[in-house]
Amino acid sequence: MHFRPLHDRVVVRRIEAEEKTSGGIIIPDTAKEKPQEGEVVAVGPGTRDDSGRLDETTVKTGDRVLFGKWSGTEVKIDGEDLLIMKESDILGVIEPKAELKQAA
């Protein structure tokens, strides 16, 4: 992909939701909601504060993130459906389970 977001914007690829519930019920396409989980594909450099200092973004390419249901702008880049949103629209980063155990 040859797209570089500006300022504190982040490009996210949605991660598709499960086709089945935990009980084994298959969810039809018409009943599925858009996933609110995605993978960061590209990150802007950050914003400048009043003194001109660069405040870098805290997410990085490859992070799995959760975002709000109505967050971002849907775009198609190189035939792929992506979301462009401000970093503040991201609710949190999903850490792998191994890292969570080490932090505790």
C-alpha positions in Angstrom: 0.0 0.0 0.0 1.3 3.4 -0.9 -0.7 5.6 1.4 0.6 7.7 4.3 -1.9 9.2 6.7 -1.4 12.7 7.9 -1.1 14.0 11.5 -2.7 11.6 14.1 -4.7 9.6 11.6 -4.5 5.8 11.4 -5.5 3.4 8.7 -7.2 0.2 10.0 -8.2 -3.0 8.3 -11.3 -4.6 9.9 -10.9 -8.1 11.2 -13.9 -10.2 10.2 -16.1 -11.5 13.0 -16.7 -15.1 13.7 -19.2 -17.0 11.5 -20.5 -19.0 14.5 -21.5 -18.2 18.0 -19.7 -20.0 20.9 -22.7 -22.4 21.0 -22.2 -23.3 17.3 -25.0 -21.3 15.8 -24.1 -20.0 12.3 -24.8 -16.2 12.0 -26.3 -15.2 8.6 -24.6 -12.3 6.8 -27.8 -10.1 7.2 -27.6 -10.4 11.0 -23.9 -9.7 11.3 -22.7 -6.3 12.6 -19.6 -4.7 11.3 -16.6 -5.8 13.4 -15.2 -3.2 15.8 -11.8 -4.8 15.8 -9.0 -4.2 13.3 -5.4 -4.3 12.5 -3.4 -1.0 12.1 -2.1 -0.8 8.5 -0.5 2.7 8.5 0.1 5.4 11.1 0.6 9.2 10.7 3.6 10.9 12.4 1.4 12.6 15.1 0.3 16.1 15.9 2.2 19.2 16.9 1.5 21.0 20.2 1.4 24.7 20.7 5.2 24.9 21.0 5.7 23.0 17.8 6.9 19.8 19.5 5.7 16.5 17.7 3.5 14.3 19.8 3.9 10.9 18.2 1.1 8.4 17.9 1.0 5.6 20.4 -0.3 2.9 18.1 2.0 1.3 15.5 1.6 -0.8 12.4 0.5 -4.3 13.2 -1.4 -3.5 16.4 -4.8 -5.1 16.9 -7.2 -2.4 18.1 -10.8 -1.8 19.2 -12.7 1.2 17.9 -16.2 2.7 18.1 -19.0 1.3 16.0 -19.3 4.6 13.9 -15.6 5.5 14.0 -13.6 6.4 10.9 -14.2 7.0 7.2 -14.5 4.0 5.0 -12.2 4.1 1.9 -11.1 1.7 -0.8 -7.3 1.7 -1.4 -5.8 -0.8 -3.9 -9.1 -2.6 -4.0 -9.1 -3.2 -0.2 -11.8 -1.8 2.1 -10.1 0.2 4.9 -11.0 2.7 7.6 -9.2 6.0 8.2 -9.7 7.4 11.7 -8.1 9.7 14.2 -6.0 8.0 16.9 -8.5 9.3 19.5 -11.2 7.1 17.9 -9.3 4.0 18.9 -10.6 2.7 22.2 -7.6 0.4 23.0 -4.9 -2.0 21.8 -5.5 -5.7 22.2 -2.4 -7.3 23.7 -1.4 -10.9 23.0 -2.1 -13.2 26.0 1.6 -14.0 26.6 2.4 -10.2 27.0 -0.6 -9.8 29.4 0.8 -12.5 31.7 4.3 -11.0 31.8 2.9 -7.6 32.7 0.9 -8.9 35.7 
